[in-house]
């Protein structure tokens, strides 16, 4: 199934990427290569990489995080499936919630669509309170719609934890 905006153009999508195991920069680059391999996802903007503290209760190393804006005609579920396939191909194992990971790829924003399905919530429901998402997202798409009436830049203006994030 393909999805386009009313003018027939691909949909503008924001993805969040993170890694805190091994060569984190190489993992992010490999993930983007895997996403673009089929030709139906095109990266149009990539944020700087940022070192961010881990989220959640599991002790672990800092993360390398980045966001990308892509254009695609894949539907939301197909896009999520591609992200999961790329994660798996790069060695992602889902064993500990909020645990360390070789790669994590989240669908943050899918045009102006709202999607609530099993295992898929778009816009990502907690990104508006997570500096590790908002800092790189606002860098490349400040007016990205978060689904709560705010843009990425507006949410970042009041988001705690920004002082813990370092541009790499």
PAGUTOR-875767 format. One record per residue (C-alpha): x, y, z; chain; residue number from 0. Coordinates in Angstrom, 2 decimals, m for minus. Example, Ala and Ser with C-alpha at 12.3 -4.5 7.8 and 13.67 -1.06 7.14 Angstrom:
# PAGUTOR-875767
+---------+---------+---------+------+-----+
:    east :   north :      up : unit : pos :
+---------+---------+---------+------+-----+
:   12.30 :   m4.50 :    7.80 :    A :   0 :
:   13.67 :   m1.06 :    7.14 :    A :   1 :
+---------+---------+---------+------+-----+
END
This chain:
# PAGUTOR-875767
+---------+---------+---------+------+-----+
:    east :   north :      up : unit : pos :
+---------+---------+---------+------+-----+
:    0.00 :    0.00 :    0.00 :    A :   0 :
:    1.38 :    3.42 :   m0.89 :    A :   1 :
:    0.65 :    6.72 :    0.76 :    A :   2 :
:    1.05 :   10.15 :   m0.74 :    A :   3 :
:   m0.02 :   13.62 :    0.18 :    A :   4 :
:   m2.99 :   15.08 :   m1.74 :    A :   5 :
:   m0.64 :   16.40 :   m4.46 :    A :   6 :
:    0.77 :   12.89 :   m5.04 :    A :   7 :
:    4.13 :   13.54 :   m3.42 :    A :   8 :
:    5.83 :   11.16 :   m0.99 :    A :   9 :
:    5.06 :   11.69 :    2.70 :    A :  10 :
:    7.54 :   13.59 :    4.87 :    A :  11 :
:    8.49 :   11.45 :    7.86 :    A :  12 :
:   10.76 :   11.91 :   10.88 :    A :  13 :
:   12.71 :    8.97 :   12.27 :    A :  14 :
:   14.73 :    8.85 :   15.47 :    A :  15 :
:   17.85 :    6.70 :   15.62 :    A :  16 :
:   19.90 :    5.63 :   18.61 :    A :  17 :
:   22.74 :    3.28 :   19.49 :    A :  18 :
:   24.86 :    2.65 :   22.58 :    A :  19 :
:   26.67 :   m0.61 :   21.82 :    A :  20 :
:   29.86 :   m0.91 :   19.77 :    A :  21 :
:   30.65 :    1.53 :   16.96 :    A :  22 :
:   27.59 :    3.70 :   17.38 :    A :  23 :
:   28.36 :    6.01 :   14.46 :    A :  24 :
:   28.77 :    3.04 :   12.11 :    A :  25 :
:   25.48 :    1.56 :   13.38 :    A :  26 :
:   23.57 :    4.78 :   12.60 :    A :  27 :
:   25.18 :    4.99 :    9.14 :    A :  28 :
:   24.41 :    1.31 :    8.45 :    A :  29 :
:   20.80 :    1.80 :    9.55 :    A :  30 :
:   20.34 :    4.69 :    7.11 :    A :  31 :
:   21.93 :    2.65 :    4.35 :    A :  32 :
:   19.56 :   m0.22 :    5.10 :    A :  33 :
:   16.54 :    2.05 :    5.07 :    A :  34 :
:   17.49 :    3.58 :    1.70 :    A :  35 :
:   18.58 :    0.32 :    0.05 :    A :  36 :
:   15.23 :   m0.46 :   m1.62 :    A :  37 :
:   14.90 :    3.06 :   m3.05 :    A :  38 :
:   11.47 :    3.73 :   m1.53 :    A :  39 :
:   12.83 :    5.72 :    1.41 :    A :  40 :
:   14.96 :    8.79 :    0.68 :    A :  41 :
:   16.80 :   10.65 :    3.45 :    A :  42 :
:   16.40 :   14.38 :    2.82 :    A :  43 :
:   17.93 :   15.72 :    6.07 :    A :  44 :
:   20.07 :   14.29 :    8.87 :    A :  45 :
:   20.68 :   15.99 :   12.17 :    A :  46 :
:   23.99 :   16.18 :   13.93 :    A :  47 :
:   24.76 :   13.23 :   16.16 :    A :  48 :
:   24.34 :   13.80 :   19.89 :    A :  49 :
:   25.64 :   12.04 :   22.99 :    A :  50 :
:   22.69 :   11.60 :   25.33 :    A :  51 :
:   22.21 :    9.93 :   28.70 :    A :  52 :
:   20.30 :    6.63 :   28.76 :    A :  53 :
:   16.54 :    6.72 :   29.35 :    A :  54 :
:   14.85 :    4.44 :   31.85 :    A :  55 :
:   15.90 :    2.32 :   34.81 :    A :  56 :
:   18.57 :    0.08 :   33.20 :    A :  57 :
:   22.23 :    1.07 :   33.86 :    A :  58 :
:   24.03 :    1.43 :   30.51 :    A :  59 :
:   26.34 :    3.59 :   28.40 :    A :  60 :
:   25.35 :    6.91 :   26.88 :    A :  61 :
:   23.65 :    6.89 :   23.50 :    A :  62 :
:   24.47 :    8.38 :   20.14 :    A :  63 :
:   21.18 :    9.80 :   18.86 :    A :  64 :
:   20.19 :   11.49 :   15.62 :    A :  65 :
:   17.04 :   12.23 :   13.67 :    A :  66 :
:   16.44 :   12.08 :    9.94 :    A :  67 :
:   13.72 :   13.42 :    7.73 :    A :  68 :
:   12.83 :   11.03 :    4.94 :    A :  69 :
:   10.36 :   10.99 :    2.09 :    A :  70 :
:    8.54 :    7.76 :    1.35 :    A :  71 :
:    5.44 :    6.34 :   m0.24 :    A :  72 :
:    5.44 :    3.41 :    2.20 :    A :  73 :
:    2.47 :    3.37 :    4.53 :    A :  74 :
:    3.05 :    3.76 :    8.28 :    A :  75 :
:    2.95 :    0.00 :    9.00 :    A :  76 :
:    5.20 :   m0.84 :    6.05 :    A :  77 :
:    7.64 :    1.83 :    7.20 :    A :  78 :
:    7.67 :    0.44 :   10.73 :    A :  79 :
:    8.24 :   m3.06 :    9.35 :    A :  80 :
:   11.20 :   m1.80 :    7.32 :    A :  81 :
:   12.66 :   m0.11 :   10.41 :    A :  82 :
:   12.28 :   m3.34 :   12.41 :    A :  83 :
:   13.87 :   m5.39 :    9.60 :    A :  84 :
:   16.86 :   m3.03 :    9.48 :    A :  85 :
:   17.22 :   m3.22 :   13.27 :    A :  86 :
:   17.16 :   m7.03 :   13.12 :    A :  87 :
:   19.67 :   m7.14 :   10.24 :    A :  88 :
:   22.05 :   m5.01 :   12.33 :    A :  89 :
:   21.76 :   m7.36 :   15.31 :    A :  90 :
:   19.11 :   m5.69 :   17.44 :    A :  91 :
:   17.79 :   m8.01 :   20.14 :    A :  92 :
:   14.67 :   m6.97 :   22.03 :    A :  93 :
:   15.16 :   m8.54 :   25.43 :    A :  94 :
:   15.29 :   m5.75 :   28.05 :    A :  95 :
:   12.85 :   m2.84 :   27.86 :    A :  96 :
:   14.82 :    0.42 :   27.79 :    A :  97 :
:   18.00 :   m1.67 :   27.72 :    A :  98 :
:   21.16 :   m1.14 :   25.69 :    A :  99 :
:   20.85 :   m1.57 :   21.94 :    A : 100 :
:   22.94 :   m1.84 :   18.81 :    A : 101 :
:   20.33 :    0.23 :   16.96 :    A : 102 :
:   16.90 :    1.67 :   17.60 :    A : 103 :
:   14.81 :    3.27 :   14.86 :    A : 104 :
:   11.57 :    5.00 :   15.86 :    A : 105 :
:    8.92 :    6.44 :   13.54 :    A : 106 :
:    8.31 :    9.83 :   15.16 :    A : 107 :
:    6.15 :   11.76 :   12.69 :    A : 108 :
:    4.37 :   10.57 :    9.53 :    A : 109 :
:    3.22 :   13.68 :    7.69 :    A : 110 :
:    0.28 :   15.06 :    9.63 :    A : 111 :
:   m1.26 :   11.60 :   10.15 :    A : 112 :
:   m2.24 :   10.14 :   13.48 :    A : 113 :
:   m2.01 :    6.36 :   13.72 :    A : 114 :
:   m3.04 :    4.20 :   16.69 :    A : 115 :
:   m2.59 :    0.51 :   15.97 :    A : 116 :
:   m1.15 :   m2.45 :   17.82 :    A : 117 :
:    2.55 :   m1.66 :   18.24 :    A : 118 :
:    2.37 :    1.61 :   16.30 :    A : 119 :
:    1.55 :    5.08 :   17.66 :    A : 120 :
:    2.24 :    8.06 :   15.41 :    A : 121 :
:    3.16 :   10.74 :   16.27 :    A : 122 :
:    5.41 :    9.02 :   18.79 :    A : 123 :
:    3.50 :    9.57 :   22.06 :    A : 124 :
:    6.39 :   10.57 :   24.35 :    A : 125 :
:    8.74 :   12.46 :   22.06 :    A : 126 :
:    7.49 :   15.84 :   23.27 :    A : 127 :
:    9.06 :   15.22 :   26.68 :    A : 128 :
:   12.34 :   13.68 :   25.51 :    A : 129 :
:   15.21 :   16.06 :   24.83 :    A : 130 :
:   17.19 :   13.29 :   23.13 :    A : 131 :
:   14.51 :   13.30 :   20.40 :    A : 132 :
:   13.60 :   16.99 :   20.33 :    A : 133 :
:   17.13 :   18.41 :   20.11 :    A : 134 :
:   18.04 :   16.59 :   16.87 :    A : 135 :
:   14.51 :   16.79 :   15.46 :    A : 136 :
:   14.23 :   20.56 :   15.99 :    A : 137 :
:   17.63 :   20.97 :   14.32 :    A : 138 :
:   16.35 :   19.61 :   10.99 :    A : 139 :
:   12.55 :   20.01 :   11.17 :    A : 140 :
:   11.66 :   22.65 :   13.78 :    A : 141 :
:    8.00 :   22.78 :   12.73 :    A : 142 :
:    7.52 :   18.99 :   12.83 :    A : 143 :
:    4.01 :   18.40 :   14.21 :    A : 144 :
:    4.09 :   16.46 :   17.50 :    A : 145 :
:    0.37 :   15.70 :   17.43 :    A : 146 :
:   m0.36 :   17.65 :   20.63 :    A : 147 :
:   m0.63 :   21.04 :   18.93 :    A : 148 :
:    3.07 :   21.84 :   19.40 :    A : 149 :
:    5.94 :   21.77 :   16.98 :    A : 150 :
:    9.30 :   20.20 :   17.78 :    A : 151 :
:   10.82 :   23.64 :   18.40 :    A : 152 :
:    7.95 :   24.70 :   20.68 :    A : 153 :
:    8.20 :   21.52 :   22.76 :    A : 154 :
:   11.98 :   21.84 :   22.97 :    A : 155 :
:   11.66 :   25.35 :   24.43 :    A : 156 :
:   10.28 :   23.89 :   27.69 :    A : 157 :
:   11.77 :   20.37 :   27.62 :    A : 158 :
:   13.97 :   19.39 :   30.58 :    A : 159 :
:   17.27 :   17.55 :   30.18 :    A : 160 :
:   18.75 :   19.57 :   27.32 :    A : 161 :
:   21.83 :   20.39 :   29.40 :    A : 162 :
:   22.73 :   16.67 :   29.40 :    A : 163 :
:   22.93 :   16.48 :   25.59 :    A : 164 :
:   26.19 :   17.10 :   23.72 :    A : 165 :
:   26.57 :   17.59 :   19.97 :    A : 166 :
:   29.24 :   15.21 :   18.66 :    A : 167 :
+---------+---------+---------+------+-----+
END
